[in-house]
Amino acid sequence: MKRIPQCIFVTPIALIGLALGPSTFAQDQAELVSASKAAKLNNIQTTDYLVPHISTVPANAGKRVGLFVREKINKQGRAGRPVVLMVGGATISAVPVFDPRFENYSWMDHLAAAGFDVFAMDFTGYGLSPRPMMDDPCNMTPAMQQLLIPTRLAQPCPPSYPFQLTSIQSDWDEIDRVVDYLRRVRNVDKVSIIGYSRGGPRAGGYTAQHPEKVSRLFLLAPNYERLSPNGPPTTPPLPGVPTAILASADFHTGWDTQVGCASQFSPPIRRVVTQTMLDFDPVGSTWGAAGMRRAPVWNKPADFITWGWNARLASQIRVPTLVIRGDLDNQVPLSTQVQPLLDDLVAAPQKVFVHVACASHLLMWETQHLSLLDASVEWFTDGTYFGRFNGTFAVDAGGNIRQEP
C-alpha cells in the first residue's frame, strides 16, 4: 500500500494533489491518501483512501478508478467493531455532510466515539472521487455557463460531452464495491448504511438488492418515487450535460427557505461548510468570483435517475430501517415521498419514523443535530429508538422525544 511518509493531518488542499495523481494500486487494494493523528476528543483517528473500482459510469466505463472513502475509528476501541457506511446526496460531497469540523457536529466522530468503524464515500462526480468530463466548463447548461462569464468563459460554448454523467445503477455498483472492500478488510459479513437525501435511493435500493450484506438501514430525508419504473427508460448515457454548479450564496439562500425557528442553526457553521465544500472540489473552487460547488446533473426525466427505487424495491427491504426527517424540510415532502416510503417498507422487521421540530433538510448542520446523531447510535447499537423497535416519534424543539399513536 502506498503510504505518506508521516501520519500527520493533511489538509484537503494538500489531499487533492495526492488524490488526483497517478494510481498504481492493485485491483483489490485501496491506496492510502492521508492519515491523521487521532483527535483529542475520544482519540478518533481519520484515514482517507482511494478504493479501487472498475467504473460503470458511461463516461469512463471499464477504466480503473479510485473511489474516495474517509474512515473514522476510535484508536482505543476494541477490535471487531461493527461497520457503518455513510452515503451522501445529490449535490454535496461526503466530508462536508458527515464530517464538518465544527464543534460537535461531526456525525462520523459521534459514531466512532460510540464504538463503530465509520466510513463515508464519494461517488463518481463528487469530492475527490473521479469527475470525468466535469473539468470542461462547456459541459454545463447555457444558464450555468453564464455564471462563469467572463471569469472562466468568454462566451457560451457547446458541451464536449452532451450526456448526463451517472445513473442509479452506477451508484449501486460503487456502493457494492466499497461494501465488499469494507467487509473484507474488517472481516465482517454485513455493514450498516446511512443514506441522506438522494442517498435514500442509493442506500435503500442497494439494501433491497443485497440484504445479505446490510445489517441495518438509517435514512435521513430520503427521496422516494413510489411509481418510478423498474428499469431505465432509455439506455445510458441520457442526453444532457454532466455538470451542475452552485455558488455558495445560492446554497445558503435555499437553506433560508427552510428556516422557521429562532436559533435553528449556528451562523458560523455556514462558513465552515462552504469552505469544506470548496476544499474538496479542486477545480470548482477556482471557478467564479468565490468558487463553485460542482456535482453531476440530476435532471428530468427523474425516472432515469431514480428508476428502481419504487414500491417493488422498497417492499423487498428486509433489514431494520429507521427514517428521520426535519419538520421544515421543503425538499423531501412528507406526504408525497416519506409517508409512501414508510407505507411500502412492508418487509422491514423493525421500522421507525422520527420527525424533528425546528429542523430542515439540513438537519445535520442545525441546532437539533444531536437528535439525529444520537438516534443513529441507538439504532445501530440496539436496533431501537427511544427503547422501541417500531413506531413513530416526535422530537420537539427542546430535543424531548415522545411516541405518537
PyMOL commands that set and color helices and strands:
alter all, ss='L'
color gray80, all
select helices_A, chain A and resi 12-19+41-43+58-60+94-98+107-113+142-148+168-186+199-209+248-256+268-279+284-286+302-306+311-314+334-344+363-365+369-382
alter helices_A, ss='H'
color red, helices_A
select strands_A, chain A and resi 31-35+44-54+64-74+83-87+117-121+191-196+214-220+243-247+292-296+321-326+351-356+391-395+401-404
alter strands_A, ss='S'
color yellow, strands_A
deselect
rebuild
show_as cartoon
